[in-house]
């Protein structure tokens, strides 16, 4: 089994992939997502605290820890990297693969400095292109909302980063004296008749306008045939109201991690060729040049 972890600033998403028993003979890799979880990212947690948490999650789904044979991690929280590496080695007895410069992704990065691109953005781009083709834009609604643009050739072109809707809500609450913190959801109508309703309307429709405004300009540059895919914690909330988002894929990042893991597996040795048997037809000789070709 393969364990994949997407470590974000607010949440960490875990998934376990296994081999599909119904897959065609000869199929390789882990195609079947068996379980997935979303937990809070807590940089101060210790190796043992994370180890116990992960083991408890596995126990809830009756998954044996010893069946994990590979781990891949995408992290945008560097202080946690060493902790998670030790968790993997101590509790799973497996050395994890981190998505970082030098890892084979199969996607050329056209950023001026490729090392600046967050690992999760590359992972989303790989999965979006693999599943939906290009050109495409992967919109990830996390702590920050990212728009990652992939060309028709499968190149990571760049994108847009803006504050997430949760950050906007927190800033509004923190910097006003009388406005309460509200649940982020789609209100029944645009015109709010209460303070809570007005706040929800402003947050939802204001953010929806931001997303569609950026996407409209991206599609002007990339072409109308560009596919837009939403993922992340609030993908369903915002994605279903957008004029441009056509696909909501909550598990896009996990799929991308699985794909990158398989692209970094050692190449299988070629099968030895069968020795020629008596009566086998001899290989055809190359056609002679024009000078000697029979007329």
C-alpha positions in Angstrom: 0.0 0.0 0.0 1.0 3.6 -0.6 0.5 6.4 2.0 0.3 9.9 0.6 0.4 13.1 2.7 -0.4 16.7 1.6 0.7 19.0 4.4 -0.8 22.4 4.2 -0.7 25.4 6.5 -4.1 24.7 8.0 -4.9 21.0 7.2 -3.0 17.8 6.4 -4.7 15.4 4.0 -3.8 11.7 4.1 -4.7 9.0 1.7 -3.9 5.3 1.4 -3.8 3.7 -2.1 -3.9 0.0 -2.8 -3.8 -2.2 -5.8 -7.1 -2.6 -7.6 -8.1 -6.3 -7.6 -10.2 -5.7 -10.8 -7.3 -4.1 -12.7 -6.2 -5.8 -15.9 -3.4 -8.3 -15.8 0.0 -6.6 -15.9 -1.3 -3.3 -14.5 1.2 -1.8 -12.0 1.0 0.7 -9.3 -1.6 1.7 -6.8 -4.8 2.7 -8.5 -7.4 2.3 -5.7 -7.9 4.9 -3.0 -8.8 2.9 0.1 -9.2 5.6 2.7 -8.5 9.4 3.2 -8.6 11.8 6.1 -8.2 15.5 6.8 -6.6 16.6 10.1 -5.3 19.8 11.5 -1.7 20.7 10.8 0.0 21.4 14.1 3.7 22.2 13.8 4.3 21.8 17.5 3.2 18.2 17.7 5.9 15.7 18.4 6.9 12.6 16.4 5.0 10.4 18.9 1.9 12.5 18.8 1.7 12.3 15.0 2.6 8.6 15.1 -0.3 7.8 17.5 -2.7 9.9 15.4 -1.8 8.2 12.1 -2.0 4.7 13.7 -5.4 5.5 15.2 -6.7 6.7 11.8 -5.5 3.4 10.3 -7.1 1.4 13.0 -10.5 3.1 12.4 -10.4 1.8 8.8 -8.9 -1.6 9.8 -5.7 -0.9 7.8 -2.6 -2.6 9.0 0.4 -0.2 9.3 2.8 -2.9 8.2 1.2 -3.1 4.8 2.5 0.4 3.9 5.4 -0.1 1.6 5.8 3.5 0.3 5.2 7.0 1.5 5.2 10.3 -0.5 4.8 13.7 1.1 4.0 17.2 -0.3 4.7 19.8 2.3 4.5 23.6 2.4 5.4 23.7 6.2 9.2 23.2 6.3 9.4 23.0 10.1 7.3 19.8 10.0 9.4 18.0 7.4 11.9 16.5 9.8 9.1 15.5 12.2 7.2 13.7 9.5 10.3 12.0 8.2 11.0 10.6 11.6 7.3 9.5 12.0 7.6 7.6 8.7 10.8 5.9 9.7 9.8 5.1 13.3 6.2 4.1 12.9 6.1 2.8 9.3 9.7 1.7 8.9 9.8 3.4 5.5 11.8 6.3 4.2 9.4 8.9 2.7 9.8 10.6 -0.7 9.3 14.4 -0.4 8.2 16.3 -3.5 11.1 18.7 -3.9 13.5 19.8 -6.6 15.2 16.8 -8.2 12.1 14.6 -7.9 10.7 13.3 -11.3 7.4 14.9 -11.9 7.2 14.6 -15.7 6.2 18.2 -15.9 8.6 21.0 -17.1 8.4 24.1 -14.9 8.5 27.4 -16.7 8.8 29.5 -13.6 11.8 31.9 -13.6 13.0 30.1 -10.5 11.4 26.6 -10.4 12.5 26.1 -6.8 10.0 28.8 -5.7 7.0 26.8 -6.8 5.2 25.1 -3.9 5.2 21.4 -4.0 1.4 21.2 -3.8 1.1 23.4 -6.8 3.2 21.1 -8.9 1.3 18.1 -7.6 -2.0 19.6 -8.5 -0.7 20.5 -12.0 0.5 17.0 -12.6 -2.8 15.5 -11.6 -5.0 18.0 -13.5 -3.1 17.4 -16.7 -3.0 13.6 -16.3 -6.8 13.4 -15.6 -8.3 16.2 -17.6 -5.7 17.1 -20.3 -4.4 20.6 -21.2 -4.5 23.4 -21.3 -6.0 23.5 -17.8 -6.1 25.5 -14.6 -6.1 23.8 -11.2 -7.7 26.0 -8.5 -6.8 24.9 -4.9 -9.0 26.5 -2.2 -6.8 26.2 0.9 -5.3 28.7 3.3 -4.3 30.6 0.2 -6.1 30.1 -3.1 -3.8 29.1 -5.9 -4.5 29.1 -9.6 -2.0 26.8 -11.4 -1.8 27.0 -15.2 -0.8 24.0 -17.4 -0.1 24.3 -21.1 -1.5 22.0 -23.8 2.0 20.4 -23.8 1.9 19.6 -20.0 4.2 22.5 -19.0 3.7 24.3 -15.7 3.3 27.9 -16.9 2.8 29.7 -13.5 -0.3 31.1 -11.9 -1.9 33.3 -9.3 -1.9 33.3 -5.5 -4.4 35.2 -3.4 -5.6 35.0 0.2 -8.0 32.2 1.0 -11.6 33.0 1.9 -10.9 31.9 5.5 -8.1 34.5 5.8 -10.5 37.1 4.5 -13.1 36.1 7.1 -10.5 36.1 10.0 -9.2 39.5 9.0 -12.7 41.0 8.9 -13.4 39.6 12.4 -10.0 40.6 13.9 -10.0 44.2 12.6 -13.6 45.2 13.4 -15.0 45.9 16.9 -18.6 44.6 16.4 -18.6 42.2 13.5 -18.9 38.5 14.7 -17.1 35.5 13.3 -19.5 33.7 10.9 -19.7 30.3 9.2 -18.6 30.5 5.6 -21.5 29.3 3.4 -23.7 30.3 0.5 -26.5 32.5 1.8 -30.1 32.0 0.7 -30.1 35.4 -0.9 -27.6 38.2 -1.8 -29.4 40.9 0.2 -28.6 40.1 3.9 -31.3 41.1 6.4 -29.1 40.4 9.4 -25.5 41.2 10.2 -24.6 37.5 9.9 -26.4 37.2 6.6 -24.8 40.3 5.3 -21.3 39.0 6.2 -22.0 35.6 4.7 -23.2 37.3 1.5 -20.2 39.5 1.3 -17.7 36.7 1.9 -19.3 34.2 -0.4 -20.3 36.4 -3.4 -17.3 38.7 -2.9 -14.9 35.7 -3.1 -16.8 34.1 -5.9 -16.4 37.4 -7.9 -12.7 37.3 -7.1 -12.3 33.7 -8.4 -14.4 34.3 -11.6 -12.6 37.6 -12.3 -9.2 35.9 -12.2 -10.4 32.9 -14.2 -11.9 35.1 -16.9 -8.6 36.8 -17.4 -6.7 33.5 -17.3 -8.9 32.1 -20.0 -8.4 35.2 -22.1 -4.7 34.4 -22.1 -4.8 30.6 -22.3 -7.8 30.1 -24.6 -11.5 29.3 -24.1 -10.8 25.5 -24.4 -8.9 25.6 -21.1 -10.4 23.3 -18.5 -10.8 24.5 -14.9 -10.6 22.1 -12.0 -11.2 23.0 -8.4 -9.8 21.2 -5.4 -9.2 21.9 -1.7 -11.3 22.2 1.4 -13.8 24.8 0.0 -13.8 23.6 -3.6 -17.4 22.4 -3.5 -18.7 25.6 -1.9 -17.1 28.0 -4.4 -16.6 25.7 -7.3 -20.3 24.9 -7.7 -21.2 28.6 -8.0 -18.4 29.6 -10.4 -19.2 30.3 -14.1 -15.9 28.8 -15.2 -15.1 25.9 -12.9 -16.4 22.7 -14.6 -14.9 20.0 -12.4 -14.7 19.7 -8.6 -12.1 17.1 -7.6 -11.6 16.9 -3.9 -8.9 14.3 -4.2 -6.9 15.9 -7.0 -3.7 16.4 -4.8 -3.8 12.9 -3.5 -4.0 11.6 -7.1 -1.1 13.8 -8.1 1.1 12.4 -5.3 0.3 8.8 -6.4 1.2 9.7 -10.0 4.5 11.3 -9.0 5.4 8.3 -6.7 4.9 5.9 -9.6 7.1 8.1 -11.9 9.9 7.8 -9.4 9.9 4.0 -9.0 13.0 2.3 -10.3 12.7 1.1 -13.9 11.8 -2.5 -14.2 14.6 -4.6 -15.9 13.8 -5.6 -19.5 12.7 -9.1 -20.0 15.4 -11.3 -21.7 14.6 -12.0 -25.4 13.7 -15.5 -26.3 16.4 -17.4 -28.1 15.6 -18.0 -31.8 14.2 -21.5 -32.3 14.7 -23.7 -35.4 12.2 -22.7 -38.1 11.8 -19.1 -36.8 11.6 -16.6 -39.6 14.8 -14.6 -40.0 14.6 -10.9 -39.4 14.0 -8.8 -42.6 17.0 -7.2 -44.1 17.0 -3.4 -44.6 15.9 -2.3 -48.0 18.9 -1.6 -50.3 19.7 1.9 -51.3 18.3 3.5 -54.5 21.5 2.8 -56.3 21.2 -0.9 -55.9 17.4 -1.2 -55.7 16.2 -3.7 -58.4 14.0 -2.3 -61.1 
